[in-house]
Amino acid sequence: MQSAFLKIRAGDRVVVAAPSSPLADPAAFRAGARILAGRYAVNIPKAVYARKGFLAGADSTRLRILVDALHDARTRAIFAARGGYGAARLLPLFEWESWYRDRIPMVGFSDVTALELAALALAGVGTVHGPCVSSLARQPAAYVDHLFRLLEDPGYDFATPPRPLRSLGQGRVVGSIVGGNLTMIDQLVGTPFLPDLAGCILFIEDVGEAPYRIDRLLTHLGNAGVLDRIVGIVAGDFPRCRPRADGVSVGDVLLDLARRIRIPVAAGMPSGHGRHNWAFIQGSRVEIRCGYRGESAYIGPAA
């Protein structure tokens, strides 16, 4: 799977975009912008602060920031201000040939998963699944350094996260890691914006969903044939996805899935909606090694 983007350098011009919801925490956004400004020349268009109901401005406003950034030869990367909702509305409006031509990395997660997977599917560009600007300031220094190195170092596409993973489904596989927010992955099924996941390791995470809803999303992916094509699963954080009266947890749902599909499943990667968000490049080649249930699991760059 093609995942290359053009690596950037310290001091390069980067643009902040708002493809989804309006800013919810201006102070957190400003703190994240200051971290970026300590490394790059940051451009924040005024439209980033727009608000239209549950969106960061009209579709045309949010789209224009992305299009202008790609058409400006000075732009070397795009950072999403935050996630939320709305990025999928832009997918049929976007000029994917521009992204294919310029191969500019975009950084974000959550709702931004829609843009990331579409960029991989239609432009062959592996964007960076990592902190949005609004969540950057709460990341440990090692996580921020790792993100910057992913963007800048030509020989660095993935690194083993600092928190150990646990095994749910046994085995060892190598494949391209692709994914993000589970709800957004599910929403792209049956559209041209979901990449071909054959031979891939699917990364999933979510927030605020009851375990039965996580099971519903995974069941749909199975019924749609998506899970038949992948070779492994890595699960990230699922905060505020607490058990209900039935007592079933997200861990129980994932364990049941691992038993049924019989491919390596590793859980606990510190990526997604948890407090800390270990970045990775969509489409990068990784290896996962999973032992018996409950044993430590390994994920790292493919040899």
Secondary structure, 3 states (H helix, E strand, C coil): CCCCCCCCCCCCEEEEECCCCCCCCHHHHHHHHHHHHCCCEEECCHHHHCCECCECCCHHHHHHHHHHHHHCCCEEEEEECCCCCCHHHHHHHCCHHHHHHHCCCEEECHHHHHHHHHHHHHHCCCCEECCCHHHHCCCCHHHHHHHHHHHHCCCCCCCCCCCCEEEEECEEEEEEEEEEEHHHHHHHCCCCCCCCCCCEEEEEECCCCCHHHHHHHHHHHHHCCHHHHCCEEEEEECCCCCCCCCCCCHHHHHHHHHHHHCCCEEEEEEEECCCCCCCEECCCEEEEEECCCCCEEEEEECC
